[in-house]
Amino acid sequence: MTLRNIPRTSAFVAVVGIVLAPLPSAPQRPPGGDPVIGQRIAKGVAFGDRLWILGTMPTPREASGGLVSLGITDNTRLVHFESGVLDIARSDHDLWVLRKGSGEHRFVVALWAGGNFQPLGEFQLGAEDAPLALLENAGAPTVLSQKAVHVLAADKSWRVVELNRRLRSGLQVSAASPEEGATIYVGFDRGEWGGGLQQVDLKTGAVSEIERRNTKNLCDGPLNRECDPVTGLIPDKENKSCVLVSIGLVHLFSSNGRILRVCGALVTLLTEIPIKAEKRTASNWGRTEAFYGLAVCPKGGFWGITYRALYHFESAGSQDREYPLPKLESVSGIHLSRALPGVIVLQTDVNWAVSTSGYTPLLVPLAN
């Protein structure tokens, strides 16, 4: 997917007309990169004693990436696939990948077991459909495409739920199912072109837009598909029918970010962190820290990461810890840090493709 194929919205006009104090400058692109995943890291997952890293954003049809893993304690590097991987996901006990299959429009879900990925099931999509995400739903690997949901049963058959309308897409697509498992929320990151959130009913296949616009003003939120890219999406462990959503965009002279709780169609603002500036206004628009990811904390609450810090939040959304982001080290061309408690931070330029954010942090929890 190229940026010229994405229609611009009036959100871009709103940004360029605002003059604000300069934000921290974007870091420069370092030389090199991993020979398999390149510069762009799509996703990171910690499972077992290894950090699994997927490269090349898995945009529908056109792109799939390589998969490598690094030993968490010794940095030993393994190449699992040089290409063909579209997504990776884990449950409490299993690690799965979604790969291109044996023929055109065919895809495979495979399980990490015995030192290899073992195929669990293969399925086919229509020529006008494309996979968006692999996730856990009620303990089972589940593939979300633009037109259907495929859930892998214990007998390795597929339960297919056809959607009543096509899902959107984006440079980044995140998906999460609440603890009760009856729905899937899908977040889209299109950078300066917004993104937003959709909900899929797994019983009926109904697709709903989830938004909250408090006024008719341009880019009013806190959840506006025309202006708000969704950068993180996780189950809300304390509220079984809800998910937590992060919003983040740094573009030109503005920075916007917040964390939301979404329960059904109800959108609640949990937190936003104003950027310290010389001049304050009545509105925080354009001056809040952009969040680039969320993660469940096994000890309670959840993690949220911005360009400058890792934050721990209690389940209600109140912040109780702040850790400035440490200097990253290069491991096989992958820039990362293990210095923070309970998480690994990776560096990616995925948001750079659709904004002027520069490199942004990618949050990987060490355990669920």
PyMOL commands that set and color helices and strands:
alter all, ss='L'
color gray80, all
select helices_A, chain A and resi 3-5+11-16+191-193+351-354
alter helices_A, ss='H'
color red, helices_A
select strands_A, chain A and resi 41-47+50-55+65-71+77-90+95-100+106-113+116-124+131-137+140-145+148-152+158-162+172-176+183-189+195-201+207-210+212-213+222-223+230-235+242-251+254-263+266-271+291-296+302-306+309-313+319-324+329-331+334-337+343-348+360-365
alter strands_A, ss='S'
color yellow, strands_A
deselect
rebuild
show_as cartoon
